[in-house]
Amino acid sequence: MKPFGGGQLLNAKTSPFKQALTRTQCIQYALDRPAVLTVLPGVRGYEDLKDILTYLDASEEERDYSAISRFTPQNADGICVYCNHCQPCPMGINVGMVNKYYDLALAGDAMAKGHYEKLTVQADACVQCGHCESRCPFHVKQEDPMKEIAAYFQK
């Protein structure tokens, strides 16, 4: 489980909650999910490790992630949350990953383009059949964004 949502939950600009969560809140949330026994956040170096280990001494208040309960499901309406309910794509596009790499690239992640380019099937394979849109519980319209994403990564 990726407790920080690829870093998106730590940034108010990219968080689906429009509010940054702390690493401690994210770790606690992940550990509170059914059947999750361990959480292994990515560590890029000593500073990341030190920051993550503060979880062990965090107070109950610091672990409290209840702020996300103020956001009702309609807040996610029209926003891809990479849940992959849209799968399977008849063309083999991993719609969630395509959207994730695009969102990460827009947020300034320098590695997102490289990850996108490694996908076996990219956004330009979309034939606009509407299959993904008909299955999406968040009512995300993917057809136009797929064109936009393909154009973005062709730069």
N, C-alpha and C positions, 0 to 999 in steps of 0.2 A: 504494500500500500504506500502511495506517495503522500505523506502527511501534509506537504506544503502545496499540493496541487501543481507541481512543477514550478513552484515559486510564486504562482499567481495569488495564492491566499495571503501572502505576506505584503502585498502591495495594494493599496486602496484603488489604484487605477485599473488593475487587472482582476481583482477579486470579484466574484459574482455577487458578493455581499456589499460591494461599494465601500468596504471598510477593511483595512488591513487587520489580520489576526496576528498574534504573536506565535512564535515557534512553539511555545509551551501550550498555548490554546489548541493549535493544530495537532500536536502530538496527543494531547488528552482526548480530543474529539476522535481521532483515529483509534485510540485504544478502547474507547467506549463503544465502538461498533461491534455488533454480534460476530463472534467467531474470530475476532482479531486478537491474537495473542502477543504480537510483537510489532513494533514499528521501527523501520530502519531508514532514517532520513539520509539523504546524500550528504557527504562531507567532502568539501573541497580542500580543507586544510585545518590547521590547528584552531584558528579563530572560529570556524564553523563548529568544530567539535566542542570547544568551550561553551559556545552559545547554546548548543543542543543539550549539553549536560546540565545546564541550569534547571532543566525540567525536574531533575531529581530532588532539588531543594525548593522547588516552587510551592508557594502557598496555594490553598484551595481557591482563593480569589484570582491568583495568577493563572490557574488552570481553567478557570471558568470561561467557557466559550458560548454562554447563553446569548451573547449579543447576536448570534446568527438566527436566533429564534424570532427576532423581529422581522425577518425577511420571509415573506410568504411565497409560496410557489409561483404566484403570478409575476414576481420580480424576475424570475428566470424565463418567463414566456418570451419566446423569440430569440433566446440566447442559447447557443450550442454549449452544453456542459460536458461534452465528450462521453456521454453515457453509452453510446453505440446501440441504442434501441432502434436506430435507423437501419441496422445491418440485417441481412446481407445486402450489399449493393450489387445489383446485377452486373456492373462493370468491374467489381472488385475493389472499389475505392474504400479505404478505411476513412470514412467521413469524419469520425471523431478526431483521428490523428491529424488529418489534413487541417481541420479547424484549429486544433491545438497548436500546431506548428505555426500557423498563420498568426494566431493571437500572440504567441510568444515572440514571433518576429516583430510584430507591431509594438510590443512592449519593450523591445530593445535587446532581446536575446540573440546574440551574435551566432550561436550555434544552431538556431532553429532552421535556417535555410538549408544547412548541410543535412540535417535530419530529414527535412522534407524531401530533398533530392534523393535520399536513399529509399524512399517509399517505392515499391514496385509499381504501384498504380497511383498516379497523381491526379489532381483536380481537373486537368485538361481532358481526362477520359470520361468526364460526366456527359451523358447523353440527354440529360434533363428529363428523365422518365418519371420523376416524382415519387419513386418508391420510398426514398428516405423521408420525404416530407409527409407522406401518408402514415408513417410509423412513428414519427417523432412526438413524444409526450409533451414537449415544450413548444410545439408549433413552429419550429425553425424552418424558414424557407431557405433551402440550400441551393436551388438552381442558379440564381444570380450570384450568390457569394462564391460558388465554385468557379465561375468565370473570373470573378475578381481575384480570387486566390491564385488561379492559374496565371493570370496576367502579372500579379505581384511578384511571384517567384520566377517569372521569365525575365525579369529585369537584369 
